[in-house]
Amino acid sequence: MNVLVIGSGGREHAIAWKIAQSKRISQLFIAPGNAGTAAVGTNVAIKATDFEAIKKFVVDSKIDLVVVGPEEPLVKGIADFLANDATTKNVGVVGASAEGAQLEGSKEFAKQFMQRHGIPTAAYRSFTKETLADGQRFLETLKAPYVLKADGLAAGKGVLIINDLKEAQQSLAEMLDGQFGSASAKVVIEEFLSGIECSFFVLTDGRDYVLLPEAKDYKRIGEHDTGLNTGGMGAVSPVPFCTDEFKQKVITRIIEPTIKGLQADNIDYRGFIFFGLIKCGTDPYVIEYNVRMGDPETEVVIPRLDCDLLDLLEATAQRKLAGRKAAMKAETAITVVMVSGGYPESYKKGFEITGIENVTESTVFHAGTKPEGGRVLTDGGRVLAVTSLAGGIQPALDKSYRSIGNIKFDGAYFRRDIGQDLQNL
């Protein structure tokens, strides 16, 4: 099969890395890719949202399957675009339709979907600039902390959790005044749920689904979950507190009602669903849906798969997932993200990365890198995700930190406490 993976981050490198291991792969392309994807396939200089260029490449290169990594092209309708064009309508696509992608593209859409289908989530209301005063009054009826979410896509940064009422009311005004651009033209305010977070993932063809390994990620820049939110500083899989009993609750109360809800609403959905969950006591609640794999969770979920990912992706596109399962390795996977100095605020790019070739006991997934003149340069805030597999959290962590010791670039920073909070659970 000829396969095109769309995207340029650590998620896409991990997916391409796994697809490249399939005996069925003929040619593997990544658009636009990064310095890491260039080692497992062929990078193509096409933006993830340039649908016309993608279509032309799919036709010219006789692509059999398109795997869409990031959320933006999904929300903008790439699956529909390819399905509705005579030249590409028979090409398999792993990626939700534009309507399905609204589960991530609009917080309000997702909340209404969950309410309609009886899926447990926090109580909420949504507000616009015209109803700002109503929103500020609604905040007065809630207990601190206050949760404010930009309705649209805000690159993982559109959620504020604030302890002070007056500050929350001011933040609501700022969000509705364009703090996150058009993403916060509408703001969802919801009750705060107290518990511990985790993420579940499935591949679904809209009728059936395959459960993938669960994960827990670490969002804050500082150790012990301090400092600013980031796109993710590390992840662990499996998650010790996700017992068999808890997983069964997630399946029966959340995953299966979601798949049935997509069918009931006649939403064409062939792709990944990421369930951002919080465990309150012994019960799971949905914080958010994503319509793609998480990053850096993908860098621990994919390495734990003990099966041919390409087979599962093809079955997803062809609506043939019935009866399929994803075999998983029993080992623990840990990924530690190396970021540019200054991230998640301002940082510089273009520093040479050395020493990756000396890493022998971990897999290094590239997130914000680019190849240039035979060298690998930093090209983003989150630069590399260093993933290790071992028989427990600590030995996997030790491997990743030893591997990081080999890698050098100016201003490199990483957290040293990934997974430590799970050690005694």
N, C-alpha and C positions, 0 to 999 in steps of 0.2 A: 504493500500500500504506500501511496505517496501522501504524506500528512503535512499540514500547515498548522503550526501553533502560533496564535496571535498574542503578542505581549512582549515585555522586555525586562521583567523582574525576576526575583528569586523563585516565585511561584512557577513562572513559565520555564525557568531553567530546570526545576525539579520535575515538572511534567515531561519536558522534552528528554531529559536524562533517562526517565523510566521508559518512555516510548521507544527510545533508541535501543533498549535492551530486547525489544520484541523481535522474534524471528521473522515476523511478517512485514517489517518495515523495509521499504525500498529506498525512498528518499524522504528526509525529514527537513523541513524548512521552518524557520522562526522569524516572524516579522513584528518588530524590527530586531528583537533579540538583544544579546549583550555579549561580553567577552567569554562568558561561560557557555552560553548556548552555542557559540561558534565551534566549541570542541565536540559537541554531540550531533550537530546538524549544520545546515547552511543558513546563515543570517541573510535576510532580505530587507533592504532599506525602504520599508513601507510602514507608515504610521498605523497604529491599531485602529484609528478612526477614518482612514482613507479608504472608504468602501469600494470606490471605483477601481483603485489600484489593486486592492485585494482581489476583487472579482477577476480582473485581467490576469493576475498572477495565477489564480486558481485554474482558469481555463488554459492558459499557456503552458502551465507545468503539470497539467493532468492530475490535479489534486483530488484524492478520493475522500479525504476527511479533514475538516477544519475544526480545530479545538480552540475556543475563545477563552483566554485567560482572564483579562481584567473586566471590570464592570462597565466602564464607559461605553465601549462599542456595543455591549449587550443592551444597555438602556437606550442607546441611539438606534437600535434595530438592525444590527448586522445579520442576525439569523433570518429575519423576515426578508431583508434585502437579497440575500443569496437564494432563499427559497422561492422568491417571486420573480427571479430573472430566468429566462428560458435557457441561458447558457450554463447556469449553476444550480438549477432546481434539483438535480439528481445527486448533487454532492452532499455527503453527510456532514451535519454541523452539530457539534457539542456546544450548546449554548442556548439559553432561554430566549424565547420570543421577546419582543419589546414589551408586550403586556405582562408576561411572566417576570421580566426584569424589574417591573415596578415594585416587586417585593423588596428590592433594595433601593430602587430609584426614588421611591416615595415612602417615607415613614408612615404617613397617614394611610396610604393604600395598604401597607402591610398590617397596620393596626386594625383596619376595617376587615381585612381578610381573616385575621385571627379571631376577631369578635364573631364574624359570620359563621366560622367553622368550629367555634368552641375550643380554641387553642389557648392555653393559659398564658397570660401576659399581664403586665402592669396596666392599671386603669389610666386613661389619658384623655386629653382634649387638645385640639389644634387651633392655632390662631394666626391671623394675618395682620398687616399694618393697620387695617381698618378696625380690627377688634383688639388692638393692643390693650385698651383699658380693661376689657373683659378678661384678657389673659393675666393682667396684673392682679385683678381681683381674684381670679381662680388660684393664683399662687398663694394668696392669703388663706385659702381653705385647706392647703396642704401642710404637712409637717416637713421640716428640713430633714435631709438635704433635698434640694429641688433639682429635677432633671429636665434640661432643655435640649431638644434635638432639632437641628436643621432638617427640614422635610426631605430635601434633595441630596444629591451626591456632594460630599464635602471632603473627599479624600481621607476619610476616617477621622476627621478632626472636628466634625460638626456637633459634638455632644458636650454639653457643659453640665457639671454636677457642682452645685453651689450650696453652701451652708447658711448663708445670710439672706433673709427675705428681700431686703432693700437691694442688695447686690443682684439677686436673681431677677427682680423687676427691672433693674437697669440693664442687665444683660439681655433680657427679652427685647427691650426697646432697641438695643444695639444690633441684635441679630436680625430683627425685622427691618432695620434700617440698612441692611446690606453687609453685615459683618462677614458673612460667608457667600457674598454675591447672591445670585438667584437661588442658590440652594436653601437660603434661610428666608425666602419671601413668605414661607409658611413655617411655623415652628410648632412642634409637638411638645407639650408639657405632660410628663407622666409621673406617677407616684414612684418613689424610690423603693427598690426592692433590696433587702439586705441578705447577703449570702456570698457564695463563692462561685466564680464564673468558670465555664468550660465551653468547648465548641464541639458540636457533632457535625458530620458531613455525610451526604449521600450523593450518589449518582442516580438520577431518575430519568426514565424515558416518558414520564408523564402518567404512566399507569403502574409500573413496578419500580422498585428501587433496590440499590445495593448499598448496604451500610459500610462506610469506610472507618478507619481508626479515628477515635476521638482525640482531642488535644486541648491543652491549656496554654495560652500565650501570655506574655508579659509586656504591657503597653507603656509603662512609665520609663522615662530616660534614666532615672536614678535607682540605685539599689534599694531594696525593701519598698518598692513601689512608691518612690518619691519623684517629685519634679514633673515636668511637662509630659503630656501624652505624645506617643509616637505611633508610627505604623506597626510597631512590634519589635521588641528587643530580644526575643527568644521564645521557645516553645518546647513543650514536653508531651510525649505520647508513649504509652497509655497514661490515663489520669487516675491516680490511686483512689480518689473518692468516687469515681464513676463505677460503682459496684454493678453486679449483674442485675440486682433489683432496681437500681436507679436507671440503668440503661433500658430496662423493660418499660419503665414509666415514660421515658423519653420516646420510645418507639410507639407505644400505644396512645399516649396523650398528645404527642407533638408531631412526630414524623409521619405516621400513617394518616392522621387527620389533615395534614398539609397536602399530601399526595392526593387524597380523596377530594380535598377542597379545590385543587387545581383542575381535577376532572370535572367536578360539579360546576365550576365557573367556566368550563370550556377554554382553559388557558393551555396553549401549546408550550410544553416545557420539556426540553431534552438537554439536560446538563447537570451541573453541580448545584446542590443547595447546602449552604452553610447555616447552621442553626447556632446563633450566639445565645447561650443559655446561662441562667443563674440558678444555683441550687439553694433554695430557701428551706431550711430544715432538711426534709428528705424529698422534697418535691421540686420538679423542674419547671421553670417559666422561661418564655422566650423574651430575650432583650431585643434581638433584631434578627432579621434574615439577611444573608448576602447571597447573591446569585452566582457566586464563583467561589473558588477555594480561597481560604485566608492566606495571608503572607505575614509572618513566617510559618504558620501552621502547616502549610503544604510541605515545607522542608522537613517535617517529622512524620506527616501522614503518609506521603508517597514512599519514603524509604522503608516503611513498615509493611508495604504491600508485598505479598509473596505470590504474585500472579501476574499475568500479562495484562498490563493496563490498556494496551491498544485494543485487545479483545473486548474489554468492558466499554471502552469509548465507542467502538464501532456498534456494539449492541445497543448503547444508549441512543445513538443517532438513528438506528434502524428500528427502534421500539421493540427490541428483542431481549430485554433484561429479565424477563420472567424466569425464575428458577436459578438465576445467577447468584453467586456469592463472591466476596473478595477475601481470599485467604490472607491472613495477617501473620507477621512474625511476632513471636512472644516477647522479643527483646524490647527494651526501652530505647526510644529515640529522643535525643536532646539536640536542639539547635541553639547556638549563641550567635547573635547578630553583631557584626562589627560595623560601626557607623563613623561618619565623618565628624571631625571636631566641630562643635557648634550646633549640630543637629539636635533637636528638630527646629531650631531657629536658623539663622544664616550660617552658611558653611561654604567652603571653597571646593571646587572640583579640579580634576586634572592631575592629581598626585599619582605617581607610579606605585603600583602594588608589587611587592616582591615576596618570594618565599612560598607561594601556593604550591609550587612543584615539590616542595619538601614535605608536604603533608601526606602522611601514609596511613593514618588510622581513622581519618574522618573524610567526609565528602564535603567539598566546598562549593556551595551554590552561590552564583553571582546574582546580585540584585541591582546595584547601581554601579556598573562598570562598563567600560568600552575598550575594544582593542584599537591600538594605534601604533603603527610602525613596529610591530613585533612586541610591543609592550602592552601591559594591562593598566589602565588608568581608572581612578575613581570618577564616577559620573552621576552620583546621587547622594542622598543622605544616608540611607541604609545601603551599605556597600557589599557585604558578604554575609552569608549565613553558614556557619560551620556546624555540620550535623554529624553526630556519632551514635552508633548503636552498641549497646552492652546489656549485661544482665541486671540492670538497675539504674536508678537515677545518678547516684554518685559516680560509678565507673564510667557511665556515658559522659557525664560532665567533665570528669578528669581527662578523658580523651579529647573532647572539644577544646579544653583550655590548653592542653599540651600542643594541639595542632595550631591554635591561635598564636602560640609562642613562636611559630615559624614565619608568621605573616606580618609584613611591615608596610605601613603607608603613613604619611604625615598626618598627625592629629587623630589616629585611630583610637576609638573608644568602644568598650563593651561592658556589659554588666557581669559581675562575678557571682551573682546569687540566683541565677536561673534554676528553678526547680527546688530550691532549698526549702521553700515553704511546704512542699509536698512530702518531705522526707519522713515526717513523723505521723502522717495521716494513716 
